[in-house]
Amino acid sequence: MLSISDLTAGYGKLMILHDVALNAAAGQFVAILGPNGSGKSTLLKTIVGLTTLERGVIRFDGQAIEDRRTETIRSLGLSYVPQRENVFKSMNVRENLLLAVRDLAKPAAAAALDECYVLFPILHDRQSQRAGSLSGGERQMLAIALGWLARPKLMLLDEPSAGLSPLFVTEVFRTLRALRDAGITLVVVEQNARSVLRWCDYAYLLRDGQVAFQGSAADLLADEETVKSYLGVAITRKDAVPI
């Protein structure tokens, strides 16, 4: 679904990523881990055309997209949920969702909203509440729902658990797993390695803009010294078990 090779990119003349290679198979939940400043968010922005690409190839669903505009990439079935500014705070929840389905015919839009409320029940309860007044976890659920309503083949999410309570962290990742089970490919940048390794299929560990390690959650957990040296946290095998 997503294939990246020899990717060097950044902002203007400042290159953040260096010769990065990454793959995500269809229906796979891939995590991007790494310390602050390692290039995780820059990688997602590069995929959707928001950085300066010096060289490299990015293929999405068989098509080269490294020279495409962001709007074109989105229209191919790729959805990007940034960490910040990911909802319209002055609008209520229902207005946010209606905006996401504005191009659909009324029956299709109504059906999409009904399905959305099943997948994200908290949003049904908060329909009339202004998005800016939601809790952090509720707002993140709304942001994910807005990305999902675009009916993507691939979703990119930047730090979906940042600043959330442990309860909402679990709910966010449980929802993402449900999306994966429904056939959506996920590439998720995360600082919370312990949490995401409970749910993902595969992980890449970035360091100084390069891939330092890659493998399944089990592979990462089996190499505790590498994880600790790059992430600065100790993770054990029991952390791989979803709760």
N, C-alpha and C positions, 0 to 999 in steps of 0.2 A: 504493500500500500504506500509506503514511504521509503525512499532510498536516497541517502545523502553520501557523497564521496568527495574527498579532497577539498572540503569547504573551508575557505578563509574569508572572514567577513568581520565587519565592525561598524564604526561610525566615522565617516569622513576618511581621514588618513590613519586613524587609530584602529588597528585590527585587534579584535578581541578573541576570535576563534581562529585556530590554526590547523589546517589539514584534518578537519573533523569528518569522520565517517559514521553513519548510523543507519539502521534499518528497522522498520516496524512492519510486521506481517499483518495481513488483514485480520481484524478481530483480536488483535493483541493489545495488551495494556503495558506500555513501555514507560518506565520512570527515568527521568534525568536528574541525577543527584550531583552534589558537589558543594563546596564551601562558598560563601559569599564572594562574588567577583570572579567566579570560575567560568562564566560565560553561558550559564543555563538559560536565562531569559533572552539573551542576545541570540541564542540558537533558535528559539521559537520565533522571534521577530524576523530573523533572516528567512525562515521558511515561508513566511507570509509577505515577504518583500518590503520590510520596514527598516532595513539596514543597508550599508554599503557592501556589496558583494565583490570581492576582489577576484576570486576564482572558485570553481567547484560546480558540481552538478546536483540538482535537487529534482528528484522524480516523484511525482504523486500519482498514484493509480496509473502508472505507465506513461505519464506525460512529463516532459521536462518543464519545470515552472520557474527556474531561477531568473528568467528574464520577463516574467509575467507581472502585470500590475496586481496589487492587493485585491482589487475588486474582482478581477478575472479569476484569481486563485480561489477566492471564496465561492464564486459561482460554479467551480468544478466540484465542490463538495467538501471543502475544508473550512472548519470553524475554529476561531481563535478566541479564547477567553483570557484576557489579560488579568494581572493581579489587581490592578487599580482601575478606577473609572470604567467599570464593566457593567454598570446599570445606569438608568436615568433616575437620579435621586429625587428630582422634583415631581416625578410622575408616580402614580400608585402602581401596585404590582400588576393589576390587570392591564393597565395602559401600557406598561413595559412589554407584556406578553403580546398584546394586540399589535404593537409596533413590529414585533418579530414575525407576525403572520400577515402583515398588511398586503402582501402580494398574492395571497391565496384568495380563491373564491370563498364567499361566506360559509357555505357548508363545510368546505375543507378546513377553513380557519377554525370553525366551531369544533370540529372533530379533533383538530390538533390541540386546542386548548383543553378539551375533555381528557385527552390522553396525557397531556402535561400535568393536569391536576392529579391524575392517578399516580404518575411517576414521582411527582413532587407535591405530596398532599399538604405540606405546610403552606404552599403558595395559594392553595384554595382557601385556606383559613385567613390569609392575609391579603386577599384580593384588593380590598379598598384602602389598604395601608400604604402610605407613601414609602417608596423604596429607600429613601434616605433615613427613615426612622426604623428600619429593620435591624435586628441584631446582626452581628457579623456572619454567623452561620446561615441565617435566613437570606441575607443578601447574596452570599456565595451560591446558595441553592438557586436563587433567581438568575444569577449570572450564568450558571451552568444550564439552566432551563432555556435561557435566551439563545445560547449556543446550540443546544439540542434542537430547538424549533426550526433551525435552518436545515434540518434533516441531513447532517453531514455524514460523509463516509469516514472522515477523520476529524477528531477534536484535539486541539492543542490547548492545554490549560497551564497557566503560570501560577504556581504556589496556591492551589485551591484551599489548602488547610491553614494558611498563614493567619495567625492571631485568633484562631478559633478555640473554643473549649474542647476538652477531650471528647465529650459526647458528640459534638457537632463534627469533629474530625472524623470519627467513626461513621457518622451518617453520610458525610460527603464521600468518603471512599466506598461505602456500601452502594451509594447511588452510582458512582463511576463504574463499579463492578457490574451493576445492572445494565448500564449502557454498553459495556463491553460484551456482556452476555447477549445483548440484543443485536450484536454484530458491528458496533461502532469501534473503530480503531482509536486508541487513546495514546497520546504522548503527553506526559505530565511532568512538569518541572516541580521538584519538591525539595525543601530544606529539611523536612521532617522524615528522615530516612527510616526510622523505626516504623512509622505508620504506613508509609507507602509500600515498604517491602512486605507488609502483610497482605497486600492486595494485588500487586503488579505481577506480570508474567516475566518481565525482563527489565534489566536496568543498565544504564550507562552512568559512569562516574566521571565527571569532568574535573580537571584541575588545570588552572592557568590556560584555559581555552583549548585544551586538548583532551581526548578520551584517554583516561588513565587506567580504566578497568571496565569490563563489560561482562555480562552473564546473567543467568537467572538469579532470582532472589536466593535460591539455595547456594549458588556459586559464590555470591557475595558473602553470605553468612558463613560459608566454609572458609573464607579467607578473612578472618576477623582482624588480623594485623593490618592488612591493606585498608580495610574500611576505617579502622580507627586512625590510621596515619593520615588518610586523606580527608575524612569527615570530622575527625576529632571526637568521635563518640564510639563507645563500645556497644556492639550489637551481637546478640547471641541467636542461636537457632530458634529458640522459642519465640523470638520476635517475628518469625515468618508465618506464624499461625494466625489467621484472621480471627477477630473477636466479634 
